[in-house]
Amino acid sequence: MPVTDNAAAGGCMCGAVRYEITGEPSRVLHCHCQSCRSHTGAPMATLAVFGAEQVIFSGDDRKNYQSAPGVNRAFCANCGTSLTWETVFGDEGPLCAIHISSFDNPDALTPDAHSFYPERISWFDVADNLPRHEGFVAGSEPLQYGPAKQKPTD
C-alpha cells in the first residue's frame, strides 16, 4: 500500500471514531472465515494488517466484542461500522487489522492474499490469482492460486 506521507486515515460511517496510521501494512488480505463474515455481514472481509503501535484512534471510544479468546473485534457504538480485528499474533506481537472499507482512501490498499479460503461461502469466489491459504496467511503455504473454478481457456 503506497501511503502518502507515510500516513493513512479513516473511520466509521458517522465519523465518531477516527484513526490515523503510520507506516505500511504487513499484509492486506481477503478473509473468508465465519467470524469475519458474521462481523461484517458480507461474504468476506478485506483487512489491512498493522502493528497495534502503528494505529492511533481518536474521537469516541470503540466498542469491543471478544469473538474468541484473545481476539477483539471493534466497531463504532453509534453507527455500528465494523472497524478492526485485534489480537497478539506470535512473534508479530499485538496486531490491529483494519477493515479497508473504513479507510478514507481504500483504493490505496491492494490485497495480496486470501485467508481461511476453505471456509468461504461456496457460491462466492473472487476472480484473482492471489494465493489462497487454509488459515492465517502468515507462516503458511498457499493451497492454490486463483479461484476454485477457472474459466477454461480456448
C-alpha positions in Angstrom: 0.0 0.0 0.0 1.7 3.2 -1.0 0.8 5.7 1.6 1.2 9.4 1.0 3.4 11.0 3.7 3.6 7.6 5.3 0.2 8.0 6.9 -3.4 6.9 6.2 -6.6 7.7 7.9 -10.2 6.5 8.2 -13.1 6.0 10.5 -16.6 4.9 10.9 -19.7 5.9 8.9 -20.9 8.6 11.3 -17.4 10.0 11.9 -17.5 9.4 15.7 -14.4 7.1 15.6 -11.4 8.1 13.6 -7.9 6.5 13.2 -4.6 7.5 11.8 -1.9 5.1 10.7 1.8 5.4 10.2 3.8 3.0 8.1 2.9 0.2 5.8 0.7 -2.8 6.5 2.4 -6.2 6.8 -0.3 -7.6 4.5 -3.7 -6.9 3.0 -6.0 -9.9 2.8 -9.4 -11.1 2.0 -10.6 -13.2 4.9 -13.3 -15.8 4.4 -13.7 -17.1 8.0 -17.1 -17.4 9.5 -16.2 -14.9 12.2 -15.2 -12.1 9.8 -18.3 -12.8 7.7 -20.5 -12.5 10.8 -18.8 -9.3 12.0 -19.3 -7.6 8.6 -22.4 -9.2 7.3 -20.6 -9.7 4.0 -19.4 -12.8 2.1 -15.8 -11.9 3.1 -13.9 -9.1 4.9 -10.8 -7.3 3.4 -8.4 -6.2 6.1 -5.1 -4.3 6.2 -2.9 -5.7 9.0 -0.7 -3.3 11.1 1.2 -3.5 14.3 -1.0 -2.1 17.0 1.6 0.7 17.7 1.0 2.0 14.1 -2.6 2.9 14.8 -3.9 5.8 16.8 -7.6 6.1 17.4 -9.4 9.4 18.2 -13.0 10.6 18.8 -15.4 8.2 20.6 -14.2 5.0 22.2 -14.7 1.9 20.1 -16.9 -0.9 21.3 -15.1 -4.2 21.5 -16.5 -7.7 21.2 -14.3 -10.7 22.2 -15.1 -13.1 19.3 -12.6 -15.7 20.5 -10.1 -15.9 23.4 -7.6 -13.2 22.9 -9.4 -11.8 19.8 -11.3 -8.5 19.9 -13.4 -7.0 17.1 -14.0 -3.3 17.4 -16.9 -1.3 16.0 -18.5 2.1 16.4 -21.0 2.0 19.2 -23.0 4.8 17.5 -23.4 3.6 13.9 -22.2 0.0 14.1 -19.4 0.2 11.5 -17.0 -2.8 11.7 -13.5 -1.4 12.3 -10.9 -3.9 13.5 -9.8 -7.4 14.3 -7.2 -7.2 17.1 -5.0 -9.9 18.7 -1.5 -10.7 19.8 -0.1 -12.9 17.0 3.0 -15.0 17.8 6.3 -13.2 17.0 4.5 -10.3 15.4 3.0 -9.2 18.7 -0.1 -7.0 19.0 -1.9 -6.6 15.7 -4.6 -4.3 14.5 -6.2 -5.4 11.3 -8.5 -2.7 9.9 -11.4 -3.2 7.5 -10.2 -1.4 4.3 -13.7 0.0 3.6 -13.3 2.2 6.6 -10.2 4.0 5.1 -10.7 7.4 3.6 -8.9 6.1 0.5 -9.4 2.3 0.4 -8.1 2.3 -3.2 -4.6 2.7 -1.8 -4.8 -0.8 -0.3 -4.3 -3.7 -2.7 -5.0 -7.2 -1.3 -2.1 -9.8 -1.6 -3.8 -13.0 -0.4 -6.9 -14.8 0.8 -7.1 -16.4 4.3 -9.4 -19.2 5.5 -10.3 -19.9 1.9 -11.9 -23.3 2.6 -14.4 -21.5 4.9 -15.7 -19.3 2.0 -19.3 -19.4 1.1 -19.5 -22.0 -1.7 -21.1 -19.7 -4.2 -18.7 -16.8 -3.7 -15.2 -16.6 -5.1 -13.0 -13.7 -6.3 -11.6 -13.9 -9.8 -8.0 -13.0 -9.0 -4.8 -15.0 -9.0 -3.8 -14.3 -5.4 -2.7 -17.2 -3.1 -5.4 -18.9 -1.2 -4.5 -20.1 2.4 -6.2 -22.7 4.5 -5.9 -20.4 7.6 -3.8 -17.4 8.5 -1.6 -16.1 5.8 1.5 -15.5 8.0 3.7 -18.6 8.1 1.6 -20.8 5.9 1.9 -22.1 2.3 -0.9 -21.4 -0.1 -3.4 -24.1 -1.0 -3.7 -22.8 -4.5 -3.6 -19.6 -6.6 -6.7 -18.3 -8.3 -10.4 -19.1 -7.9 -11.8 -22.6 -7.3 -13.2 -22.8 -10.8 -11.2 -21.2 -13.5 -12.8 -20.4 -16.9 -11.5 -22.8 -19.5 -9.1 -21.2 -22.0 -9.9 -21.6 -25.7 
